[in-house]
């Protein structure tokens, strides 16, 4: 048993070690590169505008192509708002998946205790794309009533820009790559439409999201949080192009996996040594 454990550990560590070696070579240059962000990324941010009132009279289109004022989704429950775009090839899907995991971990349900509104920042995207995105996440969420509480919207450039400015979401379009440089995060709003809390990144803590929703439901405004921004792409001065930092995040994950595996092996081996021997069976 112990010999098998050792063989399995050696194989796993060897496989993960290669990724860890790459991480040590990849992460430091990435940090150096991001210190020299181009002007485009200097315009990208998610500024916290706590207690600001979003313009509820802005009109967007829902998944069926119907024009709807943003205020349609407010008045009864707190709202989790996120801005992204549906054909984003990079972080948007990771961020939406992170929201899905957080929502599934909550004892609250979308459409019952809170609303979710996703607004595309790309004015050329269509309600058909929004409907397809909604169907994908509803099929994974699998809670009754969510179809009435999870909304995927599209809109015109003026409406999108006005909403983004109101919540502190600054993004830019890069015509060279034909992609949007934007931050990732979610925003919790009160039923009245005031900004109550922010969460940054692509993974969201249900432990933090739940009290934020409870406070927002009572029209209470939270405190500022540390800003940890992830951008959809970053600039590589060596090539003069934008590239995705996700590979480096994967490498960091590989290093964490190694540490976790080593800890597991150490604990398992210790338990094996301390297990009491079974009494020998007597005839």
C-alpha positions, 0 to 999 in steps of 0.5 A: 500500500505504501509503495503504491502511494509512493509510486503514485506520488512520484508520477503526479509530482513529476507531471505537475513539476513540469508545469511548476518549472514553466511557472517559475519562468513565466510568472516573473516576466508577466509581472514585469510586462504588466508594469508597463501597461499601454495607454489602453489598459490604463483606461481600464478599471472597476472603480468603486462608487458605493451608494451611487444610484444607477440610472434605472430609466436606461433601456436595453433589450432582453433575450427576446429582443424586447426593449426593457428599462433597467428599472424593470429588474429592481424594486423587490430584491437586490440585484447582482449586476455584471458587465461582460460580452457574450463572444468574449474569447477570454475572461468573461466566460470564466467570470460568469462561470465563477458567478454560477459556482457562487450562486450554486453555493448559496442557500439563496436562489436566483429569482427568489431572493435576488435578481441577476442582470448581465449586460453586454458591453458590445453593442453589436451583440444580439438578443439571440446571443443573449438567449443562448448564453442564458440557456447555457447557465440556466441548464447548469444552475438547475433551480426552479424560477431562475429563468425569471430572475437571471437576465442577459441584456444587450443594448446601444452604445450610449446606454451601455456607456452610461450604465458602465460609467455609473457603476465605475466600469471602465473599458476600451475597444481595441480595433487591432485585436477586435476585442474589448479590454475590460475588468472583471467583477460583480456589483451588488445593488439594492432594490432601489438601485444603489451600489452596495458592494463589489467583488473582483476577479473571476471567482466569487466567495459565496461567504462574502456574497450572501451577507452583501445580498442581505445588507443590500436587501435592507438598503444598506451599503457595504465598505470598499474592498481591495481592488484585484483587477484581472484584464482580458488581455495584457500588452507584451512589449517584446512582441508589441501585441496583447496576450492572455495571462491565463496561462500563467494563472494555470501555472500558478495553479499547478504549483499550488497543486504540487503543494497540496499533493505533498501535504496530502501525502504527508498526512496520509503517510502519518495516518498510516504509520499511526493506525493500530494493528488489527488483533490477529484472528483467533480460530 
